[in-house]
Amino acid sequence: MITHLKDRLLDLKREQKDIYEIFNRIYDVECAEGHLKVSESLKERFGIKFIESAENQRIISTYNRWTGEGSLFNSMRLKKPAMDTEPARKVLDELIEDKKRCDFCKPELYTPEDEFGRVVGRHSITASNIAKYDAWSGLLIFRKHDPLDFTLEEFSDYLITASEWFKMAEKSSGFHFPFLVWNCLPRAGASQIHGHMQLLLGRRPYARIAFLDDVSRRYRKRYGSSYHDDVFSVHQALGLGVESGEACVYASITPLKEKEIIITFKTDAARDSDLQNHLFKILRCLIDECGVYSFNMSMHPFNAEMEIPGIIRIIDRGNIASASSDMGGMELFGSSVIGSDPYIIFNRIKGALDA
């Protein structure tokens, strides 16, 4: 449990002092107790057991000294019962069944193409984005309407087709900083239910990628080692990271939002069948075993010009049957408030990778 992180750090201090020192140069962890007083009417309304468990709440605060990322884990929130996936599955089925006026079901007819044309894969096709994020902003449209229905062969095709689009766009533009984003379903920011990814090519790295590259350069200058290798070694020592082929997979202790999984790699994602297989297994585990139907995934492909490796990040965007947003002012302007335990999600992911 993440609430026992301090205890794990004490074990690390005794058993792996070098990793413990690395942890402290990157992270800061604090534990605090939150207390409240309740009236008899509240006890009657919510039940004595529930109220008693709420009277004393343990808060774990994690902070990355280099990136400024921080998360709050509340023992009370972590005790919430597992999400009932039935309502979410019903909403999902209703969304997918409604194919009326879906432009992406006939992309050759109802989507524009880039000035260099389209890249056509076996299971996907590219289009130009009508409302562009940037000057070079395209779409990778899945042949299947249901965004969650994909095999390894189909998923590999998505990445290969995306890579071909990046090559053609780079040839036309001279830009060479690609970025892939998958906003799955409206809760994650998608304007269409139909499966699709955003393809972006920048003149320079996008802001957060550039910031992370700068952090990595400053870290290496100060300590003579890779920031990303050190971050992974810390997570691995804490039982939250595993090497899978040439990729490093870990559940972050400073997640942006629920169930964040990070993968770092130094290969060509379009040609690395092992990486594609690992990523496929992770996504299928999140969808099929963890009930994650709406998510954001980003991929910054490996670029030898930069200090950072290739990075894939996946976060859950919450129950699609819920009327409330999964993010509020605290997440936008303060620290991330997390209601899932990284250890629980990582154990699921590790099991899927080992299968």
N, C-alpha and C positions, 0 to 999 in steps of 0.2 A: 504493500500500500504506500502511496505517496506521503501519507501522514506519518510514516515511519522513516522519512528521508533522513532526518537528523541521526537516527540510530544507524542507518546504513553508512552515513558519513563517518561516524565514530569507528565502525568496522574498517572502513577504507583507510582511516588514519593509522590504524594499528597494522593492517595487512599490506597496504600498497601506498606507502608514504609519497612516492613520486606522483601517482595519480591524484592523491589527495591535494598535493601542492598545485597541480594543474587545475583541479576543480576550483580552488580558492582564488587562483589568478583570473578565472573567467566568471565564476558565479558567487552569489551571496544568497544564503538561505536563512530565513528567520521563522520562528514559531511563536505564535501568540494565542492567547485564549480570549474568546469573546463571550460575554455574559449578558443575560437579560433576566428581567423579573416578569412573571406572568400572573395574571389574575385567575381567580377560580372560574370565571366565565370562559376564559380561554382554554382552561383545562377541560371543562365540560364540552366545549365545542370541538377540540381537536384530539382529546384523549390524553390521559395522564402520561402514558409511556412516551408518546411523541413529544409532548411538552418538556418532559424531563430530559430527553435527549437533546433538546434545543437550548436548554438553560446554559450549558457550557459547550462552546464550540471551539475546536482547534483549527487555527488558520495557518497554513503553510504558505509563505511568501518566497517565491524564487525570482532572482534578478540576474540578468546577464550584464556584467560590468562593461562589456565591449560594444554590445549592440543596443543596450537600453531596453531589451525585451524583458517583460516581467509577467508573472502569473500568480494568481491567488487560488489556492485549493482549500475549500472549506469542508471539514469533516462531516458537517451536516448535509451538504450538497452531495457528497460522495456516497451517503447512505440512502439516497433516493432510490426507490425501486426501479428495476430495469424497465425501459420503455416498452409499452405494449405496441407491437408492430402491426397489429390487425387494422386499426384505423388508418395508419400510414399506408399500408399495403392497399387498402380500399381506395384511398385518395389517389395513390399512384396509378392503380389500374384505370380509374376514371380519367385521369389526365392522358394516359397513353392511348386509351380507346378513342378519344376525341381527335380524329385526324382531319377534321374539316378545316379547310383553308390553311393547310400546312404547306408552306412554300418549299420547305426542305425535302418533302417527299418527292418533288419533281424539280430538283435543283437546276437541271439544264434549261427548264422553261422559266422558272420563277426566281432565279438568283443571278446577279451579274457575274461576269468573269473578270479576272485581272487582265491587264493590257497584254501580258504574255500568254493569255489563255488559261486553261484549267489543267490541273494535274489529276489524272484519273487512276485510282487504284482499283483493286479487285472488290474492296468493300467500302470504299469512300471516294469522295470527289471534292475538289476545292472550289471555292467561289470567292469573289471579292466582297468585302463587308460594306454594305450600303452606308451604315453609320460608323465610319472608321474611328478606331481608337487612335491611330497614328497614320502617317502617310502610306506605310506599307502594312496593311491590316487585312488579313484574309480569314476565310473560314474553312475548316475541314468538316465536311458534312458526311455523317455515317449513312450507309445505304439503308440501315434498319431505322425505323422510327423510334423504337424503344431504346433510350440511351443506356439502359442497364443490361440489355440483352446482347452480350458480345462474347465470342470465343477468343482463345489465344490467337488463332489465325487472323481473326478480324481485328483484334487490338493491335497486333504487330503491323498489319496493313495501315492502320491509322498513323502510326509513328513513322513508317516508311514513306507514306504519301506526304505527310507533313514535312519530312526532311527534304523531299524533292521540291516542295513549294518554296522552302527556305533557300534552296540552291538557285532556283529560277528567279526568285525575288532579289537575291544578292547579286546575281548577274545583271539584272535590270537596273538596280539602284546603287550598287557599290556599298551598301550597308552590310554589316556583318555581325550583328548582335541579335540572334533569334531568341524568341520567348514564346512558349506555348502555354495556353491557359484552357482548362476545361471547367466551365461553370455548369454543373449538372443539375438541371431543373430550376424553375423560377426562384425557389428559396435561395439558391446559390448565385442568382443574378442572371440566369439565362432568359432570353426573350422568347425562346422557342422550346417546346418540349422535345422535339426531334433531336436526337443525339448529334452534337457538333462541338468542335473546339475552336478557339480563337488562335490565329497565327499572326505573330507580330515580329517585325524586323526593324530594329532601331539603328540610327546613325551612331549612337553610343549606347552603353548599357542602360536599362531602365533604372530609375532612381534607387530603389531598394537593393537591386543587384549591384549597382555601382557603390553604394554605401557599404555593402558587405565585402566587396572586393577591397575597398579602402581599409576596412577593419582588418582583413586578412593580411594586407601588406604591412600595416603598422604592427600587427601582432608578430609577424615573422621577423621584422626588423628588431623588435624588442627581445623576443625569446628564441629566435633562430629555428622555430618549428612551425608546422602548419596549424593554423587556427582550427581548421575543420577536422584534421586528424586528432587534435587534442580534445575537441568537443566530443568526437565519437568515442575516444578512449575513455573519457569520463562516463559517458552513458553506458558503454559496455561494462565498465567496472561496477556500475550501479545496478546492473541487470536489466538495462533498458536498450541495449544495442547488440546487434549481431552482424557479422560479415556474411554476405550471401553472394558467393562468387567473387567478383571484383567490386561489388557494390557494398556500401555500408548503410545499414538500416537501423533507425532508432526512433523511439518515442520521446519527444522533447520534454524536458522538465520546465521549459518556458514556452509552452504551446501558445500559438496565436488564438486558437479556439479548440473545441472539443476534438479529442482523438487524433491530434496531429501526428502524422508519420512523416519522417524526413529520410530521403535516400540521397546519398552522394556517390558520384561515379566519375571516372575519367576515361570513358570510352565513347564511341559513336553510338548513341541510343538506337539509331535506325539500323545498325548492323549487329548490335550486341543482342543476340537471341536470348542469352541468359538474363540480361537486365530486363528485357521485355517480359520474360517468363516470371521473374521475381515481382515486377510491378503488377502484372496480370493477377498473380496469386494474392497480392496484397489487396488490390481493388475488389476481387471476388470475395475475399474474406470479409472485408468491410461491408459489402453489399449483402452477401448471402448469410453470413454468420452474425454480424453486428447490427444489421438493420439500418445501415447508412445508405439512404437512397439519394439524398441531395448532398453534394460535396463540391469543394473547389480543389482542383489539382493544378499545379503550375510546374513547368519544367524549364529550367535554364540549361540548355545543352552545354557540354564541356567545350570551353574555348581556351586554347593554349595561350592566348594573349593575356589571360587574366589569372590572378592568383587563386581564385576560387575554383573548386571542381564543378562538375555538372551537379545540379541540385533539383530534386523533385520534392514538392511539399503537398501533402493531402490533409484537408481538414473537413470534418463533419459539419454540416450546416443545420443540424437539428431535425426534429420531427416535422415532416411536411404536412402533417395533419394539424399542427399547432397554429393557432392564429397569432401568437406572439412572435416577435423577432428574436433571433438568437444573439443579437448584438445590441448594445445600448451605449449610452454615453461613457460608461466606465471603460468598455473595450476600446472605444474610439479615442478617448482622451486620457485614460488612466492606465490601468493594468488589465490584462485579460482575466476574467473570472471564469474558472473552469469547474464543470460539474462532472467530469469523468476522470478516472484514475489512469495515468499513463501505464502503470504496471499491468492493469487488466487488459487494456487494448494491445499492449506489446506482446503479452503471452499468447493472445489470439493470433496475432500476426506471425509470431515466431513458429507457432504450431502449423500455420498454413505454409510457411516457407520450408519447413522440415518435411512436409508431406510429399 
